[in-house]
Amino acid sequence: MDTRRLILLMIMSFAILMLWQNWQGTNEQAKQTQTVSSSSLIQPGSVSPQPSTATTFANGQLITVNTDLFSVQLNTVGGDIRGLSLLNQREPEHPNEPLKLFATSPIPYVAQSGLLGPGLPTHLQIYTADVSNVTMQPGQDTVRVTLHYHAPDGTSVDKIFTFHRGSYVINLAYLITNNTNQPINATPYFQFLRSDAKAPSDSAVLHSYTGPVLYTNASKLKKIGFETISKGEESYPHQSQDGWIAMEQHYFLSAWLPPAGFERKFYTRAIGKHLFTAGVMLSPISISPGQSQKVSMGLFVGPKDEKLLAKTAPGLELTIDYGKLAIFAKPIFWLLRHIHQIVKNWGFSIIILTLLIKIVFYPLSAKSYRSMAQMRVLAPRLQRIKEQSGKDKQKMHQEIMELYKREKVNPLGGCLPVVVQIPVFLSLYWVLISSFELRGAPFIFWIHDLSLKDPYYVLPLIMGITMFIQTRINPKPVDPIQEKVMLFMPVAMTVFFMFFPAGLVLYWLVNNIVSITQQWYINRSVNNASSSSGESRH
């Protein structure tokens, strides 16, 4: 296989892969559940749900909490977090609105918690609240909201939410007071309830994982896809002395972070059509008569910023998905981030990074380009051999091989240099589609967000022109069908890239421009060398 065919195969395989992933994502987005059965909001472990009629989320008193980072809606039914918006992030299609992460519709995604044990409140019981609106004031570092529950037997439970300035971790604590004359055992549990639909803020053309992820020191990060849960292919619950469970989507994450010293049991369940829970149950705590005990849990809700995640909990930064090539992608992102610290613009950082990578790989690229240039010089002679051989394919191949041998040209000489570079360029691709830092990052002029498509399609059109130029300076294929395909590819890829994030198109465009420059320079050198050789023979 010559270099042209290898490159063509790479481009077509890449396009097919992306189209397939996009089709899957589109089908997932179509699955939306707006109605939730209270009987489906099952309790974890071996406890069976209480029978009830199907209804929407039960309504209780709404408590709104506003901090420097969040706008949160708590509900006295279960003390659920029914709504949560990130105030410093914007909705892609509505830049004046904060990004809504938790909501009851159109895509159910809420945080629930409760206590298992006789007379104790699960996420179905109703609390009382002293306030309906809490706002973090200037100079105030912490705000708290306390919900109260009183069991018929005298046991009282306070559910306490604590919000800290500048922190994406919400502290949730249960203060349990045993006012009976018997000891009680309470098993705390904390879970996410979510539809399997893609979030509206996720890219429509780039495949990104949405679903539960589990981390323990022993097994490290493990994705537990919604489809896997539906089929019952995983053995859960999973017992551990450490770790956390999270719900992941493209640029954002929510994670229950159990405290150290508690044995924990992670679980996932399919509880309705396209509706799932993923959570953690702590080991039971015993409260003697007349005594109180407190148990706390951290809830992270925020962006997948690598530095932020790394300092929040062990392994949390692993939720940034760099694909199978993380060994290359991580140092590439490290370099990209350090370039950005200097130039202060992610678009120019992408350009500089692409140039640096092209410079590093120039010795390998030059071999590939030189091979293509030599093939271009031989193209007229190859065409004559084809015409003279007629239908005798064996004679044609024999004469072509003799020509290669005589001119000391290796038709496969450009393949290895290209293959060696594939992991690096694919890693850069994953870095550009996975990095939260590019979300909302402007470049210049009309490009206000490198994670979104170019609104005027200028970059994709220029990219398509550069692809067409590449096909013209490369050797002309002997096969007429292959020639037509090569001419069609710039058009197809231009249309395809119109829906790609501007940052990714920018990388591809710069890569093409540098490749054209390098190929033109080497073509000229080879042509000059060929002309000189021809003159010397004469």
BALONU-909166 format. One record per residue (C-alpha): x, y, z; residue number from 1. Coordinates in steps of 0.05 Angstrom, whole numbers, always signed. Layout:
# residues N
[rec [X Y Z] NUM],
...
# end
This chain:
# residues 538
[rec [+0 +0 +0] 1],
[rec [+30 +67 -20] 2],
[rec [+28 +129 +23] 3],
[rec [-32 +160 -14] 4],
[rec [-75 +99 +0] 5],
[rec [-53 +95 +72] 6],
[rec [-72 +168 +84] 7],
[rec [-138 +158 +47] 8],
[rec [-153 +97 +90] 9],
[rec [-137 +136 +153] 10],
[rec [-183 +194 +134] 11],
[rec [-240 +149 +113] 12],
[rec [-234 +105 +175] 13],
[rec [-233 +166 +219] 14],
[rec [-294 +195 +185] 15],
[rec [-333 +129 +190] 16],
[rec [-315 +123 +263] 17],
[rec [-338 +193 +279] 18],
[rec [-403 +184 +239] 19],
[rec [-417 +119 +276] 20],
[rec [-404 +151 +343] 21],
[rec [-448 +210 +324] 22],
[rec [-504 +163 +304] 23],
[rec [-500 +129 +371] 24],
[rec [-500 +195 +408] 25],
[rec [-561 +219 +368] 26],
[rec [-599 +156 +387] 27],
[rec [-581 +165 +460] 28],
[rec [-606 +236 +458] 29],
[rec [-673 +213 +433] 30],
[rec [-684 +172 +496] 31],
[rec [-714 +221 +546] 32],
[rec [-755 +206 +607] 33],
[rec [-797 +260 +639] 34],
[rec [-840 +218 +685] 35],
[rec [-812 +182 +745] 36],
[rec [-848 +128 +785] 37],
[rec [-840 +136 +860] 38],
[rec [-840 +60 +863] 39],
[rec [-780 +61 +816] 40],
[rec [-741 +106 +863] 41],
[rec [-718 +43 +898] 42],
[rec [-677 +39 +960] 43],
[rec [-609 +7 +953] 44],
[rec [-587 -59 +981] 45],
[rec [-637 -113 +997] 46],
[rec [-693 -67 +1019] 47],
[rec [-754 -71 +973] 48],
[rec [-788 -7 +950] 49],
[rec [-853 +13 +980] 50],
[rec [-911 +4 +931] 51],
[rec [-943 +67 +904] 52],
[rec [-975 +95 +842] 53],
[rec [-935 +123 +784] 54],
[rec [-927 +198 +787] 55],
[rec [-879 +254 +770] 56],
[rec [-828 +276 +823] 57],
[rec [-867 +289 +886] 58],
[rec [-869 +363 +903] 59],
[rec [-851 +390 +971] 60],
[rec [-825 +456 +996] 61],
[rec [-771 +485 +951] 62],
[rec [-709 +515 +983] 63],
[rec [-664 +557 +938] 64],
[rec [-590 +565 +956] 65],
[rec [-546 +615 +919] 66],
[rec [-471 +616 +928] 67],
[rec [-413 +644 +888] 68],
[rec [-412 +580 +846] 69],
[rec [-481 +548 +851] 70],
[rec [-554 +561 +846] 71],
[rec [-585 +500 +880] 72],
[rec [-657 +477 +890] 73],
[rec [-669 +430 +948] 74],
[rec [-736 +396 +959] 75],
[rec [-764 +375 +1026] 76],
[rec [-786 +309 +995] 77],
[rec [-726 +266 +1011] 78],
[rec [-681 +327 +1017] 79],
[rec [-663 +316 +944] 80],
[rec [-621 +364 +903] 81],
[rec [-671 +372 +847] 82],
[rec [-636 +429 +811] 83],
[rec [-565 +455 +806] 84],
[rec [-536 +508 +759] 85],
[rec [-462 +526 +753] 86],
[rec [-462 +602 +754] 87],
[rec [-394 +610 +721] 88],
[rec [-411 +565 +662] 89],
[rec [-459 +582 +605] 90],
[rec [-509 +542 +565] 91],
[rec [-479 +534 +494] 92],
[rec [-541 +556 +458] 93],
[rec [-561 +608 +511] 94],
[rec [-498 +644 +533] 95],
[rec [-536 +689 +581] 96],
[rec [-561 +630 +621] 97],
[rec [-520 +590 +672] 98],
[rec [-508 +517 +656] 99],
[rec [-561 +473 +687] 100],
[rec [-532 +406 +709] 101],
[rec [-584 +377 +757] 102],
[rec [-658 +381 +737] 103],
[rec [-722 +339 +739] 104],
[rec [-737 +351 +665] 105],
[rec [-730 +344 +607] 106],
[rec [-671 +299 +627] 107],
[rec [-679 +275 +700] 108],
[rec [-614 +283 +737] 109],
[rec [-618 +291 +813] 110],
[rec [-578 +275 +876] 111],
[rec [-614 +234 +929] 112],
[rec [-596 +206 +997] 113],
[rec [-627 +173 +1056] 114],
[rec [-621 +127 +1116] 115],
[rec [-641 +54 +1118] 116],
[rec [-668 +28 +1184] 117],
[rec [-735 +24 +1221] 118],
[rec [-768 +93 +1225] 119],
[rec [-710 +128 +1190] 120],
[rec [-721 +175 +1130] 121],
[rec [-705 +149 +1061] 122],
[rec [-705 +195 +1000] 123],
[rec [-781 +186 +998] 124],
[rec [-797 +216 +1066] 125],
[rec [-815 +289 +1077] 126],
[rec [-772 +337 +1117] 127],
[rec [-788 +406 +1144] 128],
[rec [-746 +468 +1132] 129],
[rec [-737 +533 +1170] 130],
[rec [-719 +575 +1108] 131],
[rec [-739 +577 +1035] 132],
[rec [-682 +620 +1008] 133],
[rec [-609 +625 +1028] 134],
[rec [-557 +670 +994] 135],
[rec [-483 +673 +1008] 136],
[rec [-467 +745 +1026] 137],
[rec [-403 +783 +1010] 138],
[rec [-350 +764 +1061] 139],
[rec [-388 +701 +1081] 140],
[rec [-348 +637 +1069] 141],
[rec [-401 +585 +1089] 142],
[rec [-476 +577 +1086] 143],
[rec [-517 +520 +1115] 144],
[rec [-587 +493 +1104] 145],
[rec [-616 +444 +1155] 146],
[rec [-676 +400 +1141] 147],
[rec [-712 +365 +1199] 148],
[rec [-746 +297 +1205] 149],
[rec [-781 +269 +1267] 150],
[rec [-799 +196 +1267] 151],
[rec [-861 +170 +1304] 152],
[rec [-817 +132 +1353] 153],
[rec [-781 +197 +1374] 154],
[rec [-718 +190 +1332] 155],
[rec [-698 +257 +1301] 156],
[rec [-655 +268 +1240] 157],
[rec [-624 +333 +1215] 158],
[rec [-600 +334 +1143] 159],
[rec [-549 +389 +1137] 160],
[rec [-523 +418 +1071] 161],
[rec [-460 +461 +1077] 162],
[rec [-435 +504 +1019] 163],
[rec [-365 +535 +1019] 164],
[rec [-342 +595 +980] 165],
[rec [-298 +577 +921] 166],
[rec [-311 +502 +929] 167],
[rec [-347 +454 +883] 168],
[rec [-355 +405 +940] 169],
[rec [-420 +406 +978] 170],
[rec [-418 +374 +1047] 171],
[rec [-479 +333 +1065] 172],
[rec [-486 +309 +1137] 173],
[rec [-537 +269 +1177] 174],
[rec [-543 +283 +1252] 175],
[rec [-583 +225 +1281] 176],
[rec [-609 +229 +1352] 177],
[rec [-638 +167 +1385] 178],
[rec [-694 +188 +1432] 179],
[rec [-718 +116 +1441] 180],
[rec [-700 +66 +1494] 181],
[rec [-669 +18 +1443] 182],
[rec [-606 +23 +1402] 183],
[rec [-617 +37 +1328] 184],
[rec [-576 +20 +1267] 185],
[rec [-575 +69 +1209] 186],
[rec [-546 +54 +1140] 187],
[rec [-533 +118 +1101] 188],
[rec [-537 +116 +1025] 189],
[rec [-524 +169 +972] 190],
[rec [-542 +163 +899] 191],
[rec [-552 +197 +832] 192],
[rec [-615 +186 +791] 193],
[rec [-606 +200 +718] 194],
[rec [-635 +188 +649] 195],
[rec [-588 +157 +598] 196],
[rec [-600 +215 +549] 197],
[rec [-542 +260 +529] 198],
[rec [-540 +329 +559] 199],
[rec [-561 +386 +512] 200],
[rec [-494 +419 +526] 201],
[rec [-455 +360 +498] 202],
[rec [-429 +362 +427] 203],
[rec [-476 +331 +375] 204],
[rec [-419 +303 +333] 205],
[rec [-364 +284 +382] 206],
[rec [-372 +221 +421] 207],
[rec [-365 +231 +496] 208],
[rec [-383 +183 +552] 209],
[rec [-445 +195 +594] 210],
[rec [-458 +149 +652] 211],
[rec [-433 +123 +719] 212],
[rec [-359 +113 +735] 213],
[rec [-330 +77 +795] 214],
[rec [-261 +85 +826] 215],
[rec [-226 +44 +878] 216],
[rec [-152 +38 +894] 217],
[rec [-153 -35 +872] 218],
[rec [-192 -31 +806] 219],
[rec [-177 +42 +789] 220],
[rec [-227 +77 +743] 221],
[rec [-283 +36 +713] 222],
[rec [-340 +59 +668] 223],
[rec [-407 +26 +680] 224],
[rec [-447 +42 +618] 225],
[rec [-523 +49 +620] 226],
[rec [-529 -7 +570] 227],
[rec [-486 -52 +613] 228],
[rec [-530 -37 +673] 229],
[rec [-593 -52 +633] 230],
[rec [-567 -120 +612] 231],
[rec [-544 -137 +683] 232],
[rec [-474 -153 +657] 233],
[rec [-439 -125 +718] 234],
[rec [-436 -158 +787] 235],
[rec [-459 -104 +835] 236],
[rec [-461 -83 +891] 237],
[rec [-386 -76 +898] 238],
[rec [-355 -74 +967] 239],
[rec [-293 -33 +982] 240],
[rec [-254 +3 +1036] 241],
[rec [-242 +63 +992] 242],
[rec [-263 +98 +928] 243],
[rec [-320 +139 +901] 244],
[rec [-376 +135 +850] 245],
[rec [-394 +189 +800] 246],
[rec [-439 +208 +742] 247],
[rec [-401 +234 +683] 248],
[rec [-416 +274 +620] 249],
[rec [-373 +310 +570] 250],
[rec [-343 +368 +608] 251],
[rec [-376 +359 +676] 252],
[rec [-378 +311 +734] 253],
[rec [-416 +297 +798] 254],
[rec [-386 +249 +849] 255],
[rec [-402 +222 +917] 256],
[rec [-338 +224 +958] 257],
[rec [-345 +179 +1020] 258],
[rec [-303 +196 +1082] 259],
[rec [-243 +154 +1100] 260],
[rec [-253 +99 +1151] 261],
[rec [-321 +76 +1126] 262],
[rec [-331 +11 +1090] 263],
[rec [-374 +24 +1029] 264],
[rec [-417 -13 +980] 265],
[rec [-425 +16 +909] 266],
[rec [-487 -2 +869] 267],
[rec [-520 +12 +803] 268],
[rec [-591 -4 +781] 269],
[rec [-638 +4 +722] 270],
[rec [-702 +29 +755] 271],
[rec [-745 +46 +695] 272],
[rec [-745 +58 +621] 273],
[rec [-680 +96 +607] 274],
[rec [-674 +113 +681] 275],
[rec [-617 +92 +727] 276],
[rec [-587 +101 +796] 277],
[rec [-515 +97 +816] 278],
[rec [-495 +105 +888] 279],
[rec [-457 +85 +950] 280],
[rec [-480 +56 +1016] 281],
[rec [-438 +65 +1078] 282],
[rec [-430 +13 +1133] 283],
[rec [-484 +16 +1187] 284],
[rec [-474 +60 +1246] 285],
[rec [-503 +44 +1315] 286],
[rec [-533 +97 +1360] 287],
[rec [-547 +82 +1433] 288],
[rec [-610 +107 +1469] 289],
[rec [-604 +181 +1485] 290],
[rec [-543 +190 +1440] 291],
[rec [-530 +227 +1375] 292],
[rec [-483 +210 +1318] 293],
[rec [-463 +248 +1256] 294],
[rec [-442 +220 +1188] 295],
[rec [-418 +263 +1130] 296],
[rec [-410 +256 +1055] 297],
[rec [-377 +301 +1003] 298],
[rec [-412 +316 +937] 299],
[rec [-370 +344 +881] 300],
[rec [-409 +378 +825] 301],
[rec [-368 +417 +775] 302],
[rec [-324 +420 +713] 303],
[rec [-273 +367 +693] 304],
[rec [-214 +413 +705] 305],
[rec [-153 +369 +714] 306],
[rec [-120 +409 +769] 307],
[rec [-186 +418 +807] 308],
[rec [-203 +344 +803] 309],
[rec [-133 +321 +823] 310],
[rec [-136 +360 +888] 311],
[rec [-208 +341 +904] 312],
[rec [-202 +265 +909] 313],
[rec [-153 +210 +889] 314],
[rec [-165 +187 +817] 315],
[rec [-219 +239 +802] 316],
[rec [-176 +269 +747] 317],
[rec [-179 +202 +711] 318],
[rec [-250 +219 +689] 319],
[rec [-219 +264 +636] 320],
[rec [-222 +215 +579] 321],
[rec [-161 +216 +534] 322],
[rec [-179 +149 +502] 323],
[rec [-131 +92 +496] 324],
[rec [-72 +139 +482] 325],
[rec [-70 +175 +549] 326],
[rec [+5 +160 +554] 327],
[rec [+15 +209 +496] 328],
[rec [-45 +254 +510] 329],
[rec [-26 +275 +581] 330],
[rec [+42 +304 +563] 331],
[rec [+12 +337 +502] 332],
[rec [-40 +371 +546] 333],
[rec [+14 +389 +596] 334],
[rec [+52 +424 +540] 335],
[rec [-11 +458 +513] 336],
[rec [-28 +485 +582] 337],
[rec [+42 +513 +592] 338],
[rec [+40 +546 +524] 339],
[rec [-27 +578 +544] 340],
[rec [+5 +605 +608] 341],
[rec [+50 +646 +562] 342],
[rec [+5 +667 +504] 343],
[rec [-61 +671 +544] 344],
[rec [-102 +647 +484] 345],
[rec [-122 +575 +473] 346],
[rec [-128 +584 +398] 347],
[rec [-57 +610 +390] 348],
[rec [-35 +555 +439] 349],
[rec [-64 +503 +392] 350],
[rec [-27 +535 +333] 351],
[rec [+39 +536 +370] 352],
[rec [+31 +465 +395] 353],
[rec [+15 +440 +325] 354],
[rec [+77 +475 +298] 355],
[rec [+121 +445 +352] 356],
[rec [+95 +375 +338] 357],
[rec [+106 +384 +263] 358],
[rec [+177 +409 +276] 359],
[rec [+193 +349 +321] 360],
[rec [+166 +300 +269] 361],
[rec [+196 +336 +209] 362],
[rec [+252 +284 +198] 363],
[rec [+199 +229 +194] 364],
[rec [+151 +272 +153] 365],
[rec [+207 +290 +105] 366],
[rec [+218 +216 +88] 367],
[rec [+144 +208 +74] 368],
[rec [+140 +272 +32] 369],
[rec [+204 +254 -6] 370],
[rec [+174 +186 -23] 371],
[rec [+111 +220 -49] 372],
[rec [+152 +270 -88] 373],
[rec [+192 +215 -121] 374],
[rec [+127 +179 -138] 375],
[rec [+101 +244 -168] 376],
[rec [+163 +249 -213] 377],
[rec [+152 +177 -236] 378],
[rec [+77 +186 -246] 379],
[rec [+81 +200 -323] 380],
[rec [+125 +139 -333] 381],
[rec [+79 +96 -291] 382],
[rec [+20 +119 -333] 383],
[rec [+57 +100 -397] 384],
[rec [+72 +31 -369] 385],
[rec [-2 +22 -353] 386],
[rec [-23 +43 -423] 387],
[rec [+29 +0 -457] 388],
[rec [+13 -62 -415] 389],
[rec [-61 -60 -432] 390],
[rec [-98 -116 -396] 391],
[rec [-34 -154 -379] 392],
[rec [-33 -138 -304] 393],
[rec [+26 -184 -290] 394],
[rec [+69 -150 -342] 395],
[rec [+48 -81 -315] 396],
[rec [+67 -98 -243] 397],
[rec [+133 -128 -265] 398],
[rec [+153 -67 -305] 399],
[rec [+132 -20 -249] 400],
[rec [+174 -58 -199] 401],
[rec [+233 -56 -246] 402],
[rec [+224 +20 -253] 403],
[rec [+223 +27 -177] 404],
[rec [+286 -14 -171] 405],
[rec [+321 +24 -227] 406],
[rec [+304 +92 -198] 407],
[rec [+316 +69 -126] 408],
[rec [+246 +88 -104] 409],
[rec [+211 +50 -48] 410],
[rec [+135 +57 -58] 411],
[rec [+125 +39 +15] 412],
[rec [+178 +88 +39] 413],
[rec [+127 +138 +63] 414],
[rec [+84 +90 +103] 415],
[rec [+126 +79 +166] 416],
[rec [+138 +153 +181] 417],
[rec [+63 +165 +176] 418],
[rec [+45 +105 +220] 419],
[rec [+95 +128 +274] 420],
[rec [+60 +196 +278] 421],
[rec [-11 +169 +282] 422],
[rec [-12 +158 +359] 423],
[rec [+12 +229 +371] 424],
[rec [-38 +262 +325] 425],
[rec [-96 +219 +351] 426],
[rec [-75 +237 +422] 427],
[rec [-77 +311 +404] 428],
[rec [-147 +300 +376] 429],
[rec [-170 +270 +442] 430],
[rec [-138 +327 +481] 431],
[rec [-175 +379 +440] 432],
[rec [-244 +346 +448] 433],
[rec [-235 +327 +522] 434],
[rec [-204 +390 +552] 435],
[rec [-254 +430 +592] 436],
[rec [-207 +489 +587] 437],
[rec [-228 +499 +514] 438],
[rec [-301 +505 +533] 439],
[rec [-321 +578 +525] 440],
[rec [-250 +597 +505] 441],
[rec [-248 +651 +451] 442],
[rec [-198 +653 +394] 443],
[rec [-202 +715 +349] 444],
[rec [-256 +754 +313] 445],
[rec [-319 +711 +305] 446],
[rec [-293 +649 +343] 447],
[rec [-320 +660 +413] 448],
[rec [-318 +588 +437] 449],
[rec [-266 +537 +412] 450],
[rec [-309 +479 +437] 451],
[rec [-366 +498 +390] 452],
[rec [-370 +496 +314] 453],
[rec [-349 +556 +274] 454],
[rec [-414 +596 +267] 455],
[rec [-397 +620 +197] 456],
[rec [-360 +557 +174] 457],
[rec [-299 +597 +154] 458],
[rec [-247 +551 +185] 459],
[rec [-278 +487 +155] 460],
[rec [-280 +519 +85] 461],
[rec [-207 +541 +89] 462],
[rec [-189 +472 +116] 463],
[rec [-225 +441 +56] 464],
[rec [-185 +485 +8] 465],
[rec [-120 +462 +41] 466],
[rec [-141 +390 +34] 467],
[rec [-154 +401 -40] 468],
[rec [-86 +434 -49] 469],
[rec [-55 +373 -15] 470],
[rec [-88 +326 -66] 471],
[rec [-60 +368 -123] 472],
[rec [+12 +368 -99] 473],
[rec [+11 +294 -82] 474],
[rec [+25 +242 -136] 475],
[rec [-33 +231 -183] 476],
[rec [-63 +161 -171] 477],
[rec [-56 +113 -229] 478],
[rec [-124 +84 -213] 479],
[rec [-178 +133 -240] 480],
[rec [-228 +111 -187] 481],
[rec [-178 +126 -132] 482],
[rec [-165 +193 -165] 483],
[rec [-239 +211 -162] 484],
[rec [-244 +189 -89] 485],
[rec [-183 +232 -71] 486],
[rec [-215 +292 -105] 487],
[rec [-281 +280 -69] 488],
[rec [-250 +273 +0] 489],
[rec [-237 +348 +11] 490],
[rec [-311 +362 -3] 491],
[rec [-335 +307 +43] 492],
[rec [-287 +326 +99] 493],
[rec [-305 +400 +93] 494],
[rec [-379 +383 +104] 495],
[rec [-360 +336 +161] 496],
[rec [-316 +388 +196] 497],
[rec [-370 +442 +192] 498],
[rec [-399 +409 +255] 499],
[rec [-334 +398 +292] 500],
[rec [-309 +444 +348] 501],
[rec [-271 +503 +322] 502],
[rec [-210 +484 +363] 503],
[rec [-205 +417 +328] 504],
[rec [-214 +447 +259] 505],
[rec [-161 +499 +275] 506],
[rec [-112 +444 +292] 507],
[rec [-128 +406 +228] 508],
[rec [-122 +470 +186] 509],
[rec [-54 +489 +215] 510],
[rec [-30 +418 +206] 511],
[rec [-51 +419 +133] 512],
[rec [-17 +486 +119] 513],
[rec [+49 +463 +149] 514],
[rec [+44 +397 +112] 515],
[rec [+32 +433 +46] 516],
[rec [+92 +478 +59] 517],
[rec [+136 +419 +75] 518],
[rec [+111 +378 +16] 519],
[rec [+121 +437 -32] 520],
[rec [+192 +448 -9] 521],
[rec [+210 +374 -15] 522],
[rec [+175 +368 -83] 523],
[rec [+216 +426 -109] 524],
[rec [+280 +395 -82] 525],
[rec [+265 +327 -113] 526],
[rec [+245 +359 -180] 527],
[rec [+309 +400 -182] 528],
[rec [+350 +338 -165] 529],
[rec [+313 +298 -219] 530],
[rec [+325 +354 -271] 531],
[rec [+399 +358 -253] 532],
[rec [+405 +282 -258] 533],
[rec [+370 +282 -326] 534],
[rec [+416 +337 -352] 535],
[rec [+478 +300 -328] 536],
[rec [+456 +237 -364] 537],
[rec [+448 +277 -428] 538],
# end
